């Protein structure tokens, strides 16, 4: 069973995710939303990978996705949360104006009520987010620095990472303290979702 299927999403949500897939394929030649080599596996490589975050996400009043890029995981997460009827405010932050334009158009066509900020994370006032996510944006050490001031008390960070995630964790722990869970991503052997709680400077 795929990750999306295991989450029990409705036919309507699946239809939105298929629409999203088509939009990424249409826009990608112009603004490089994902690596061209991954387009044939867009569903498993990007959509399923993004949906995996919802398996490990606590209830959230505000979910902030940094470096939202092509909408992974932000638009996938927003689709699933909306389908569940959860009243979560989803905020996507993307400094590349072309990608932010894509995010707005995709959200409009998918009928998703998300907020999109086309500026750098560092320039935003504190968001007090219950969840901060980021995929393929920066090293874990850098992500901790970006996320720290935007987290609400008791907030959670969700960072998908590849096979060398243990090295990133070791480096980050020199500067930051956090409780860590690292469930393996079923679609990508050796990769993991880093779930950080109680993040603070060491």
N, C-alpha and C positions, 0 to 999 in steps of 0.2 A: 504494500500500500504506500502510495506517495505521501509526502508530508502534507500537501494541500488536502488530499482525501482524508487523511487522519484527523484533520482539524474539523471535518464535518461541514465544510462550507456549502452554501446553497448553490443551486443551478445559476441563480442570478449573479452571485459572486464569481463563479467560474467564468461566466460570460464576460464579466468585467475584466477579469485577469487575462482572458484570451484577447479582448480588445486592447488591453495594455500591451500585450506581446506584439500585436500587429502594429501598434503605434511606435514602439521601440524599433521594430524592423524597418518601418517607413522612415523614421527620422535619423536613424543611426548613420547612414552614409554622409549626412550633412554635418552632424555635430559629435559623432563618436561617443555615444552614450555608453556603449560597452565595447570591449575588444572585438574586432571583426571575427577573429577566430572562434569566439564563443557563441556567435549568432545561431549556428545550427543546433546548439544545445541551450538555447535561451531559457526554455521552460525549466529544465532541471538545474542548470548552472546558476540562474539568477532568480527566477520566481520561486522555485522550491527552496532555494537557499535563504531567501528573504522570509518566506513563510515559517521557516524553522524557528525564527525569533519568537513567534507567537506562542510556541509550545512552552517557552521558558519565561514569558513576560508576566510579571505580577499585574494586578489591576492598576490602572493608571488614570489620573485626571489629565495629565499632560505628557505626551510622548514627543520628544524632539529628536529628529534625525538630521545629523550633521553631514555635510558633503553629500546631499541627497542625489546629485548627479542625474542618473537615468531613472530615478524613482525606486531604486533598490537600497534598502528595504522599504522606504517610506510609503510609497503608493500601494505596495502589496500589503503591508501592515494595515494601512488605513482601510483597504477593501475588506480585510478579514474582520477588523474591529467593528466596522459599520455593519457587516453581515451578522455579527453576534449581538448587535443592538447596544454595544458599549458606548457610553457617553465620554469618549476620550478625545481630547483636543490634540490633533496631530499637527506638528509644526515641522516643516521641511526647510532646511537652511542650505542654500547653494549660491556661491558667489559668482559662478559663471552665468552671465546674463542669458546666453543662448540656452543653456540647460534649464535655467529657471523658467524661461518661456515655454520650453517643452513640458515641464512639470505642470505649469498652469493649464496648458492645453489638454494634457492627458487627464488631469483632475477634472476639468470641465466635461470632457467627453465621458468620463467614468462616473460622473455625478458624485464626486467625493468632496466633502467639506473639509479641506485642509488649508492651513496657512502656509504661504511660501514667502520666505525672506531671501531676497537676492543680495546678500551681503556676507561678509566674513563672520565666522562664529565669534571671533575676538571682538567684533564691533557691536555685538548684540548686548543689550542690558540683560542681567541675570533672568533666566526663564523659570526657575524653580520647577524643573521638570521631574516627574516621577520616574521616567525612563529616558535615558539618552542612548541612541544607537548611532553607529557609524560603520560603514562597510567600505573597505578598500580606500580609506581616506589617509591614514597615517599610522605610525608605530603606536604601540600601546602606551608607551611613556608620553608621547605627544597627545594622544587621545585623553589620557587622564588629566593633563594640563588644560585641555580645551573644555572638558566636561565638568571639572570640579566645581566651578562657580555657577554652573547652570543647573546643578542637581538640587532638588528639594531634600530636606532631611529624610533619611531613610531611602533615598533614591537608588535606582539600579542602572548600571551600564550594560549594554548588550553589544558586544563587538565580535562579529565573525572573523576568524583568523585562519590562516593556512597552516601547513605542516610544521612551520618553525615557530609556532606560537609560544612554546616553552621558553625560547630564547628571549622573546619580547617580554614575557612575564618576568623573567629574571632581571632584565634591564630596568623595567618599570619599578620593581620593588626596591631599587636603590633610592628612589625619590618618593615613592608612594606606598601607602599601606592600604590593603583592601582584602576583603573576604572574596574568595574565588571559587566558582564552579566552572568546569569546562566540558560540558557534554559534547560528545563527538557528533559531527554533522553526518547523518546517515548517507547523504548523497556524495560526500567527498571524504574518502578514507584518510585519516590522519589529520584532518582539519577539525576545528572546534569552534563552538560559540563560547566566548569568554563572558561570563556573567559576574560582574563586579558589584559588591555591596560594601557599605561603610568605607567609601573612598576618602582618604585624607592624606595630607603630606606626611612623609616619614619623619 
